[in-house]
Amino acid sequence: MSETYYEFGTAAERWDRAQLFFDAKEYQTAARILRGLVDEAPEQVAQRLLLARTYYHSAQLGRAETELRAILELNPVEAYARLMLGRTLERQGRPDEAAPHLRMAAAMSGE
């Protein structure tokens, strides 16, 4: 696929643009921008988390799971990633795998 205007600019400009596309439910475009950002700075949790959410909302659950597991590798106490991983696994029909993640997320958030 050829590059388009939204793939240019500083990382901050592309981050803002990705958020706008996500908010507009243009998940494929948001993912395209976010993949570039994640490739440039794989240690940045916020970019990976938004990419995982993008995949989740566009029913790319395998990709969402991959990103969420990468986030938890970087930051095991990221409660929202833990919750999302649980929900992603549930949505894939894997409730037994989801349960520990959901319990941990609940404990981390004080529920």
N, CA, C and O atoms as CSV, one atom per row, in Angstrom:
chain,resi,resn,atom,element,x,y,z
A,1,MET,N,N,0.847,-1.178,0.000
A,1,MET,CA,C,0.000,0.000,0.000
A,1,MET,C,C,0.891,1.238,0.000
A,1,MET,O,O,1.900,1.274,0.704
A,2,SER,N,N,0.538,2.220,-0.758
A,2,SER,CA,C,1.355,3.428,-0.828
A,2,SER,C,C,1.133,4.291,0.412
A,2,SER,O,O,0.095,4.217,1.069
A,3,GLU,N,N,2.135,5.106,0.708
A,3,GLU,CA,C,2.027,5.999,1.850
A,3,GLU,C,C,1.078,7.145,1.526
A,3,GLU,O,O,0.976,7.584,0.380
A,4,THR,N,N,0.401,7.610,2.536
A,4,THR,CA,C,-0.508,8.736,2.377
A,4,THR,C,C,-0.158,9.799,3.402
A,4,THR,O,O,0.703,9.593,4.257
A,5,TYR,N,N,-0.820,10.917,3.313
A,5,TYR,CA,C,-0.473,12.066,4.149
A,5,TYR,C,C,-0.477,11.751,5.638
A,5,TYR,O,O,0.335,12.307,6.377
A,6,TYR,N,N,-1.353,10.888,6.093
A,6,TYR,CA,C,-1.440,10.659,7.533
A,6,TYR,C,C,-0.303,9.817,8.082
A,6,TYR,O,O,-0.217,9.629,9.295
A,7,GLU,N,N,0.571,9.306,7.227
A,7,GLU,CA,C,1.725,8.545,7.686
A,7,GLU,C,C,2.980,9.413,7.775
A,7,GLU,O,O,4.058,8.911,8.096
A,8,PHE,N,N,2.852,10.695,7.498
A,8,PHE,CA,C,3.971,11.621,7.552
A,8,PHE,C,C,3.855,12.511,8.769
A,8,PHE,O,O,2.801,12.587,9.399
A,9,GLY,N,N,4.934,13.175,9.092
A,9,GLY,CA,C,4.943,14.103,10.214
A,9,GLY,C,C,5.711,13.529,11.381
A,9,GLY,O,O,6.249,12.423,11.321
A,10,THR,N,N,5.748,14.303,12.435
A,10,THR,CA,C,6.454,13.861,13.637
A,10,THR,C,C,5.667,12.739,14.309
A,10,THR,O,O,4.502,12.501,13.991
A,11,ALA,N,N,6.313,12.072,15.224
A,11,ALA,CA,C,5.627,11.013,15.976
A,11,ALA,C,C,4.419,11.580,16.722
A,11,ALA,O,O,3.369,10.939,16.783
A,12,ALA,N,N,4.565,12.772,17.284
A,12,ALA,CA,C,3.452,13.396,18.011
A,12,ALA,C,C,2.283,13.703,17.080
A,12,ALA,O,O,1.125,13.504,17.447
A,13,GLU,N,N,2.582,14.184,15.885
A,13,GLU,CA,C,1.515,14.475,14.910
A,13,GLU,C,C,0.808,13.191,14.475
A,13,GLU,O,O,-0.416,13.161,14.348
A,14,ARG,N,N,1.582,12.140,14.251
A,14,ARG,CA,C,0.968,10.868,13.847
A,14,ARG,C,C,0.160,10.263,14.988
A,14,ARG,O,O,-0.890,9.665,14.751
A,15,TRP,N,N,0.635,10.411,16.223
A,15,TRP,CA,C,-0.108,9.932,17.392
A,15,TRP,C,C,-1.461,10.642,17.481
A,15,TRP,O,O,-2.495,10.001,17.669
A,16,ASP,N,N,-1.445,11.958,17.346
A,16,ASP,CA,C,-2.698,12.719,17.374
A,16,ASP,C,C,-3.633,12.271,16.254
A,16,ASP,O,O,-4.835,12.108,16.465
A,17,ARG,N,N,-3.077,12.076,15.082
A,17,ARG,CA,C,-3.859,11.650,13.921
A,17,ARG,C,C,-4.453,10.264,14.155
A,17,ARG,O,O,-5.617,10.026,13.833
A,18,ALA,N,N,-3.668,9.358,14.710
A,18,ALA,CA,C,-4.154,8.003,14.994
A,18,ALA,C,C,-5.318,8.048,15.981
A,18,ALA,O,O,-6.300,7.322,15.825
A,19,GLN,N,N,-5.202,8.897,16.992
A,19,GLN,CA,C,-6.287,9.031,17.964
A,19,GLN,C,C,-7.561,9.559,17.308
A,19,GLN,O,O,-8.661,9.105,17.624
A,20,LEU,N,N,-7.408,10.514,16.400
A,20,LEU,CA,C,-8.568,11.050,15.691
A,20,LEU,C,C,-9.247,9.975,14.851
A,20,LEU,O,O,-10.473,9.862,14.856
A,21,PHE,N,N,-8.456,9.188,14.132
A,21,PHE,CA,C,-9.031,8.109,13.327
A,21,PHE,C,C,-9.686,7.060,14.225
A,21,PHE,O,O,-10.751,6.542,13.889
A,22,PHE,N,N,-9.066,6.744,15.355
A,22,PHE,CA,C,-9.669,5.788,16.284
A,22,PHE,C,C,-11.014,6.314,16.781
A,22,PHE,O,O,-12.008,5.587,16.775
A,23,ASP,N,N,-11.045,7.568,17.208
A,23,ASP,CA,C,-12.282,8.172,17.708
A,23,ASP,C,C,-13.372,8.204,16.639
A,23,ASP,O,O,-14.561,8.136,16.954
A,24,ALA,N,N,-12.962,8.307,15.371
A,24,ALA,CA,C,-13.913,8.317,14.259
A,24,ALA,C,C,-14.277,6.901,13.809
A,24,ALA,O,O,-14.994,6.717,12.826
A,25,LYS,N,N,-13.777,5.909,14.538
A,25,LYS,CA,C,-14.027,4.496,14.225
A,25,LYS,C,C,-13.464,4.079,12.865
A,25,LYS,O,O,-13.974,3.166,12.216
A,26,GLU,N,N,-12.414,4.761,12.458
A,26,GLU,CA,C,-11.671,4.410,11.242
A,26,GLU,C,C,-10.481,3.565,11.678
A,26,GLU,O,O,-9.329,3.992,11.621
A,27,TYR,N,N,-10.806,2.337,12.120
A,27,TYR,CA,C,-9.819,1.505,12.786
A,27,TYR,C,C,-8.675,1.060,11.874
A,27,TYR,O,O,-7.533,0.970,12.324
A,28,GLN,N,N,-8.956,0.787,10.627
A,28,GLN,CA,C,-7.892,0.339,9.729
A,28,GLN,C,C,-6.849,1.446,9.526
A,28,GLN,O,O,-5.646,1.184,9.524
A,29,THR,N,N,-7.316,2.659,9.360
A,29,THR,CA,C,-6.394,3.775,9.171
A,29,THR,C,C,-5.620,4.040,10.457
A,29,THR,O,O,-4.412,4.275,10.424
A,30,ALA,N,N,-6.315,4.001,11.584
A,30,ALA,CA,C,-5.636,4.192,12.870
A,30,ALA,C,C,-4.564,3.125,13.064
A,30,ALA,O,O,-3.453,3.433,13.495
A,31,ALA,N,N,-4.887,1.883,12.752
A,31,ALA,CA,C,-3.926,0.785,12.917
A,31,ALA,C,C,-2.705,0.982,12.030
A,31,ALA,O,O,-1.577,0.714,12.443
A,32,ARG,N,N,-2.932,1.442,10.835
A,32,ARG,CA,C,-1.824,1.661,9.903
A,32,ARG,C,C,-0.836,2.691,10.457
A,32,ARG,O,O,0.378,2.504,10.375
A,33,ILE,N,N,-1.358,3.756,11.010
A,33,ILE,CA,C,-0.514,4.794,11.604
A,33,ILE,C,C,0.185,4.246,12.852
A,33,ILE,O,O,1.387,4.436,13.041
A,34,LEU,N,N,-0.585,3.569,13.690
A,34,LEU,CA,C,-0.043,3.064,14.947
A,34,LEU,C,C,1.021,1.997,14.742
A,34,LEU,O,O,1.991,1.936,15.498
A,35,ARG,N,N,0.850,1.158,13.730
A,35,ARG,CA,C,1.879,0.143,13.456
A,35,ARG,C,C,3.228,0.801,13.187
A,35,ARG,O,O,4.265,0.323,13.648
A,36,GLY,N,N,3.206,1.890,12.447
A,36,GLY,CA,C,4.444,2.624,12.195
A,36,GLY,C,C,5.046,3.182,13.471
A,36,GLY,O,O,6.259,3.115,13.668
A,37,LEU,N,N,4.212,3.729,14.333
A,37,LEU,CA,C,4.690,4.278,15.596
A,37,LEU,C,C,5.261,3.182,16.496
A,37,LEU,O,O,6.302,3.369,17.126
A,38,VAL,N,N,4.584,2.051,16.551
A,38,VAL,CA,C,5.058,0.934,17.374
A,38,VAL,C,C,6.374,0.391,16.832
A,38,VAL,O,O,7.267,0.039,17.602
A,39,ASP,N,N,6.495,0.323,15.510
A,39,ASP,CA,C,7.762,-0.136,14.917
A,39,ASP,C,C,8.918,0.782,15.304
A,39,ASP,O,O,10.038,0.321,15.526
A,40,GLU,N,N,8.639,2.084,15.383
A,40,GLU,CA,C,9.677,3.058,15.727
A,40,GLU,C,C,10.045,3.034,17.202
A,40,GLU,O,O,11.207,3.232,17.558
A,41,ALA,N,N,9.060,2.791,18.058
A,41,ALA,CA,C,9.297,2.816,19.510
A,41,ALA,C,C,8.498,1.700,20.181
A,41,ALA,O,O,7.474,1.965,20.811
A,42,PRO,N,N,8.956,0.454,20.051
A,42,PRO,CA,C,8.187,-0.679,20.574
A,42,PRO,C,C,8.016,-0.676,22.095
A,42,PRO,O,O,7.160,-1.385,22.624
A,43,GLU,N,N,8.817,0.108,22.791
A,43,GLU,CA,C,8.712,0.151,24.250
A,43,GLU,C,C,7.614,1.090,24.741
A,43,GLU,O,O,7.325,1.114,25.937
A,44,GLN,N,N,7.001,1.856,23.857
A,44,GLN,CA,C,5.951,2.809,24.232
A,44,GLN,C,C,4.613,2.079,24.430
A,44,GLN,O,O,4.017,1.589,23.471
A,45,VAL,N,N,4.163,2.018,25.655
A,45,VAL,CA,C,2.957,1.258,25.996
A,45,VAL,C,C,1.699,1.913,25.433
A,45,VAL,O,O,0.810,1.205,24.958
A,46,ALA,N,N,1.597,3.225,25.471
A,46,ALA,CA,C,0.372,3.903,25.034
A,46,ALA,C,C,0.055,3.609,23.572
A,46,ALA,O,O,-1.099,3.358,23.225
A,47,GLN,N,N,1.056,3.638,22.730
A,47,GLN,CA,C,0.851,3.360,21.304
A,47,GLN,C,C,0.407,1.923,21.086
A,47,GLN,O,O,-0.501,1.659,20.298
A,48,ARG,N,N,1.049,0.997,21.784
A,48,ARG,CA,C,0.685,-0.415,21.660
A,48,ARG,C,C,-0.738,-0.656,22.179
A,48,ARG,O,O,-1.500,-1.433,21.604
A,49,LEU,N,N,-1.074,0.018,23.263
A,49,LEU,CA,C,-2.404,-0.167,23.840
A,49,LEU,C,C,-3.489,0.337,22.888
A,49,LEU,O,O,-4.518,-0.317,22.719
A,50,LEU,N,N,-3.268,1.484,22.272
A,50,LEU,CA,C,-4.251,1.984,21.311
A,50,LEU,C,C,-4.305,1.079,20.080
A,50,LEU,O,O,-5.377,0.873,19.512
A,51,LEU,N,N,-3.168,0.545,19.668
A,51,LEU,CA,C,-3.160,-0.395,18.551
A,51,LEU,C,C,-3.949,-1.655,18.921
A,51,LEU,O,O,-4.724,-2.156,18.106
A,52,ALA,N,N,-3.765,-2.163,20.120
A,52,ALA,CA,C,-4.522,-3.334,20.575
A,52,ALA,C,C,-6.019,-3.037,20.598
A,52,ALA,O,O,-6.825,-3.872,20.187
A,53,ARG,N,N,-6.389,-1.859,21.074
A,53,ARG,CA,C,-7.809,-1.474,21.097
A,53,ARG,C,C,-8.364,-1.379,19.679
A,53,ARG,O,O,-9.502,-1.765,19.415
A,54,THR,N,N,-7.539,-0.860,18.775
A,54,THR,CA,C,-7.939,-0.749,17.375
A,54,THR,C,C,-8.216,-2.128,16.800
A,54,THR,O,O,-9.234,-2.345,16.143
A,55,TYR,N,N,-7.306,-3.055,17.051
A,55,TYR,CA,C,-7.498,-4.425,16.576
A,55,TYR,C,C,-8.737,-5.054,17.212
A,55,TYR,O,O,-9.516,-5.718,16.528
A,56,TYR,N,N,-8.920,-4.850,18.505
A,56,TYR,CA,C,-10.078,-5.416,19.212
A,56,TYR,C,C,-11.381,-4.918,18.588
A,56,TYR,O,O,-12.281,-5.709,18.303
A,57,HIS,N,N,-11.475,-3.621,18.379
A,57,HIS,CA,C,-12.708,-3.038,17.842
A,57,HIS,C,C,-12.949,-3.399,16.383
A,57,HIS,O,O,-14.081,-3.327,15.906
A,58,SER,N,N,-11.903,-3.785,15.675
A,58,SER,CA,C,-12.084,-4.194,14.276
A,58,SER,C,C,-12.090,-5.718,14.144
A,58,SER,O,O,-11.926,-6.254,13.049
A,59,ALA,N,N,-12.279,-6.409,15.271
A,59,ALA,CA,C,-12.401,-7.870,15.328
A,59,ALA,C,C,-11.164,-8.601,14.809
A,59,ALA,O,O,-11.270,-9.710,14.285
A,60,GLN,N,N,-10.009,-7.990,14.953
A,60,GLN,CA,C,-8.741,-8.652,14.651
A,60,GLN,C,C,-8.172,-9.139,15.986
A,60,GLN,O,O,-7.169,-8.628,16.485
A,61,LEU,N,N,-8.842,-10.135,16.536
A,61,LEU,CA,C,-8.578,-10.536,17.910
A,61,LEU,C,C,-7.215,-11.184,18.105
A,61,LEU,O,O,-6.603,-11.018,19.160
A,62,GLY,N,N,-6.735,-11.906,17.129
A,62,GLY,CA,C,-5.400,-12.490,17.229
A,62,GLY,C,C,-4.332,-11.420,17.319
A,62,GLY,O,O,-3.395,-11.527,18.111
A,63,ARG,N,N,-4.476,-10.394,16.510
A,63,ARG,CA,C,-3.524,-9.273,16.554
A,63,ARG,C,C,-3.640,-8.511,17.864
A,63,ARG,O,O,-2.634,-8.101,18.444
A,64,ALA,N,N,-4.879,-8.323,18.331
A,64,ALA,CA,C,-5.079,-7.646,19.620
A,64,ALA,C,C,-4.389,-8.431,20.729
A,64,ALA,O,O,-3.702,-7.855,21.573
A,65,GLU,N,N,-4.574,-9.737,20.721
A,65,GLU,CA,C,-3.938,-10.582,21.736
A,65,GLU,C,C,-2.420,-10.451,21.685
A,65,GLU,O,O,-1.776,-10.335,22.728
A,66,THR,N,N,-1.849,-10.469,20.504
A,66,THR,CA,C,-0.401,-10.343,20.352
A,66,THR,C,C,0.106,-9.033,20.944
A,66,THR,O,O,1.099,-9.023,21.672
A,67,GLU,N,N,-0.568,-7.930,20.637
A,67,GLU,CA,C,-0.152,-6.625,21.170
A,67,GLU,C,C,-0.308,-6.567,22.684
A,67,GLU,O,O,0.558,-6.045,23.386
A,68,LEU,N,N,-1.412,-7.104,23.179
A,68,LEU,CA,C,-1.653,-7.065,24.623
A,68,LEU,C,C,-0.615,-7.891,25.376
A,68,LEU,O,O,-0.152,-7.488,26.442
A,69,ARG,N,N,-0.258,-9.025,24.831
A,69,ARG,CA,C,0.782,-9.841,25.474
A,69,ARG,C,C,2.136,-9.115,25.443
A,69,ARG,O,O,2.913,-9.204,26.394
A,70,ALA,N,N,2.410,-8.403,24.355
A,70,ALA,CA,C,3.655,-7.627,24.269
A,70,ALA,C,C,3.654,-6.511,25.318
A,70,ALA,O,O,4.684,-6.244,25.937
A,71,ILE,N,N,2.521,-5.869,25.519
A,71,ILE,CA,C,2.412,-4.811,26.531
A,71,ILE,C,C,2.681,-5.394,27.919
A,71,ILE,O,O,3.426,-4.818,28.712
A,72,LEU,N,N,2.070,-6.535,28.196
A,72,LEU,CA,C,2.225,-7.140,29.516
A,72,LEU,C,C,3.641,-7.672,29.737
A,72,LEU,O,O,4.091,-7.787,30.876
A,73,GLU,N,N,4.326,-7.989,28.672
A,73,GLU,CA,C,5.750,-8.349,28.767
A,73,GLU,C,C,6.548,-7.136,29.219
A,73,GLU,O,O,7.449,-7.248,30.050
A,74,LEU,N,N,6.209,-5.966,28.662
A,74,LEU,CA,C,6.896,-4.716,29.015
A,74,LEU,C,C,6.493,-4.208,30.394
A,74,LEU,O,O,7.320,-3.696,31.149
A,75,ASN,N,N,5.211,-4.358,30.709
A,75,ASN,CA,C,4.665,-3.783,31.936
A,75,ASN,C,C,3.591,-4.716,32.493
A,75,ASN,O,O,2.410,-4.536,32.199
A,76,PRO,N,N,3.984,-5.709,33.293
A,76,PRO,CA,C,3.031,-6.710,33.800
A,76,PRO,C,C,1.917,-6.145,34.676
A,76,PRO,O,O,0.911,-6.821,34.890
A,77,VAL,N,N,2.069,-4.938,35.182
A,77,VAL,CA,C,1.040,-4.352,36.047
A,77,VAL,C,C,0.149,-3.355,35.307
A,77,VAL,O,O,-0.522,-2.540,35.940
A,78,GLU,N,N,0.136,-3.410,33.990
A,78,GLU,CA,C,-0.747,-2.548,33.189
A,78,GLU,C,C,-2.152,-3.149,33.264
A,78,GLU,O,O,-2.496,-4.058,32.508
A,79,ALA,N,N,-2.950,-2.623,34.188
A,79,ALA,CA,C,-4.257,-3.206,34.496
A,79,ALA,C,C,-5.204,-3.201,33.295
A,79,ALA,O,O,-5.923,-4.176,33.076
A,80,TYR,N,N,-5.214,-2.130,32.525
A,80,TYR,CA,C,-6.137,-2.071,31.391
A,80,TYR,C,C,-5.766,-3.098,30.326
A,80,TYR,O,O,-6.647,-3.709,29.722
A,81,ALA,N,N,-4.482,-3.291,30.093
A,81,ALA,CA,C,-4.050,-4.314,29.138
A,81,ALA,C,C,-4.458,-5.695,29.633
A,81,ALA,O,O,-4.858,-6.549,28.842
A,82,ARG,N,N,-4.359,-5.911,30.925
A,82,ARG,CA,C,-4.756,-7.191,31.516
A,82,ARG,C,C,-6.258,-7.418,31.295
A,82,ARG,O,O,-6.674,-8.507,30.902
A,83,LEU,N,N,-7.063,-6.386,31.549
A,83,LEU,CA,C,-8.514,-6.467,31.337
A,83,LEU,C,C,-8.824,-6.734,29.866
A,83,LEU,O,O,-9.631,-7.604,29.539
A,84,MET,N,N,-8.181,-5.983,28.996
A,84,MET,CA,C,-8.428,-6.169,27.558
A,84,MET,C,C,-8.028,-7.553,27.082
A,84,MET,O,O,-8.712,-8.145,26.248
A,85,LEU,N,N,-6.928,-8.072,27.604
A,85,LEU,CA,C,-6.512,-9.421,27.212
A,85,LEU,C,C,-7.568,-10.423,27.644
A,85,LEU,O,O,-7.917,-11.326,26.884
A,86,GLY,N,N,-8.075,-10.272,28.849
A,86,GLY,CA,C,-9.146,-11.158,29.313
A,86,GLY,C,C,-10.371,-11.086,28.416
A,86,GLY,O,O,-10.937,-12.115,28.046
A,87,ARG,N,N,-10.773,-9.891,28.071
A,87,ARG,CA,C,-11.951,-9.726,27.204
A,87,ARG,C,C,-11.692,-10.254,25.794
A,87,ARG,O,O,-12.582,-10.824,25.163
A,88,THR,N,N,-10.470,-10.060,25.309
A,88,THR,CA,C,-10.114,-10.553,23.976
A,88,THR,C,C,-10.173,-12.080,23.960
A,88,THR,O,O,-10.690,-12.678,23.016
A,89,LEU,N,N,-9.647,-12.697,24.998
A,89,LEU,CA,C,-9.683,-14.162,25.081
A,89,LEU,C,C,-11.118,-14.666,25.204
A,89,LEU,O,O,-11.481,-15.667,24.588
A,90,GLU,N,N,-11.926,-13.979,25.992
A,90,GLU,CA,C,-13.346,-14.350,26.092
A,90,GLU,C,C,-14.024,-14.278,24.736
A,90,GLU,O,O,-14.762,-15.183,24.346
A,91,ARG,N,N,-13.768,-13.208,24.034
A,91,ARG,CA,C,-14.392,-12.998,22.723
A,91,ARG,C,C,-13.954,-14.057,21.714
A,91,ARG,O,O,-14.664,-14.323,20.744
A,92,GLN,N,N,-12.798,-14.657,21.939
A,92,GLN,CA,C,-12.321,-15.732,21.080
A,92,GLN,C,C,-12.825,-17.100,21.550
A,92,GLN,O,O,-12.451,-18.129,20.986
A,93,GLY,N,N,-13.667,-17.110,22.573
A,93,GLY,CA,C,-14.212,-18.365,23.080
A,93,GLY,C,C,-13.227,-19.136,23.949
A,93,GLY,O,O,-13.233,-20.367,23.964
A,94,ARG,N,N,-12.381,-18.406,24.672
A,94,ARG,CA,C,-11.361,-19.020,25.527
A,94,ARG,C,C,-11.517,-18.528,26.967
A,94,ARG,O,O,-10.605,-17.911,27.518
A,95,PRO,N,N,-12.686,-18.807,27.580
A,95,PRO,CA,C,-12.963,-18.258,28.914
A,95,PRO,C,C,-12.021,-18.759,30.006
A,95,PRO,O,O,-11.729,-18.022,30.947
A,96,ASP,N,N,-11.542,-19.989,29.901
A,96,ASP,CA,C,-10.634,-20.504,30.925
A,96,ASP,C,C,-9.310,-19.750,30.928
A,96,ASP,O,O,-8.731,-19.519,31.989
A,97,GLU,N,N,-8.827,-19.364,29.748
A,97,GLU,CA,C,-7.602,-18.573,29.656
A,97,GLU,C,C,-7.854,-17.127,30.091
A,97,GLU,O,O,-6.963,-16.468,30.627
A,98,ALA,N,N,-9.068,-16.643,29.856
A,98,ALA,CA,C,-9.410,-15.255,30.182
A,98,ALA,C,C,-9.544,-15.027,31.679
A,98,ALA,O,O,-9.177,-13.961,32.173
A,99,ALA,N,N,-10.054,-15.993,32.399
A,99,ALA,CA,C,-10.404,-15.813,33.808
A,99,ALA,C,C,-9.267,-15.271,34.671
A,99,ALA,O,O,-9.492,-14.317,35.416
A,100,PRO,N,N,-8.053,-15.833,34.609
A,100,PRO,CA,C,-7.010,-15.281,35.483
A,100,PRO,C,C,-6.667,-13.820,35.169
A,100,PRO,O,O,-6.361,-13.043,36.073
A,101,HIS,N,N,-6.720,-13.458,33.900
A,101,HIS,CA,C,-6.417,-12.073,33.517
A,101,HIS,C,C,-7.505,-11.127,34.033
A,101,HIS,O,O,-7.214,-10.028,34.504
A,102,LEU,N,N,-8.745,-11.564,33.937
A,102,LEU,CA,C,-9.847,-10.736,34.424
A,102,LEU,C,C,-9.793,-10.591,35.944
A,102,LEU,O,O,-10.065,-9.515,36.476
A,103,ARG,N,N,-9.445,-11.669,36.639
A,103,ARG,CA,C,-9.319,-11.590,38.105
A,103,ARG,C,C,-8.185,-10.635,38.500
A,103,ARG,O,O,-8.332,-9.825,39.415
A,104,MET,N,N,-7.061,-10.744,37.800
A,104,MET,CA,C,-5.938,-9.865,38.102
A,104,MET,C,C,-6.298,-8.409,37.836
A,104,MET,O,O,-5.961,-7.530,38.630
A,105,ALA,N,N,-6.979,-8.151,36.724
A,105,ALA,CA,C,-7.380,-6.784,36.394
A,105,ALA,C,C,-8.305,-6.227,37.462
A,105,ALA,O,O,-8.177,-5.068,37.857
A,106,ALA,N,N,-9.232,-7.044,37.929
A,106,ALA,CA,C,-10.155,-6.615,38.985
A,106,ALA,C,C,-9.398,-6.308,40.264
A,106,ALA,O,O,-9.675,-5.309,40.927
A,107,ALA,N,N,-8.441,-7.163,40.615
A,107,ALA,CA,C,-7.653,-6.925,41.834
A,107,ALA,C,C,-6.815,-5.656,41.709
A,107,ALA,O,O,-6.683,-4.898,42.670
A,108,MET,N,N,-6.260,-5.430,40.544
A,108,MET,CA,C,-5.432,-4.233,40.341
A,108,MET,C,C,-6.240,-2.958,40.419
A,108,MET,O,O,-5.733,-1.921,40.848
A,109,SER,N,N,-7.519,-3.029,39.999
A,109,SER,CA,C,-8.341,-1.823,40.004
A,109,SER,C,C,-9.111,-1.666,41.306
A,109,SER,O,O,-9.844,-0.693,41.481
A,110,GLY,N,N,-8.951,-2.618,42.220
A,110,GLY,CA,C,-9.613,-2.521,43.519
A,110,GLY,C,C,-11.029,-3.028,43.549
A,110,GLY,O,O,-11.759,-2.761,44.504
A,111,GLU,N,N,-11.439,-3.752,42.530
A,111,GLU,CA,C,-12.816,-4.285,42.501
A,111,GLU,C,C,-12.944,-5.525,43.355
A,111,GLU,O,O,-14.028,-6.103,43.447
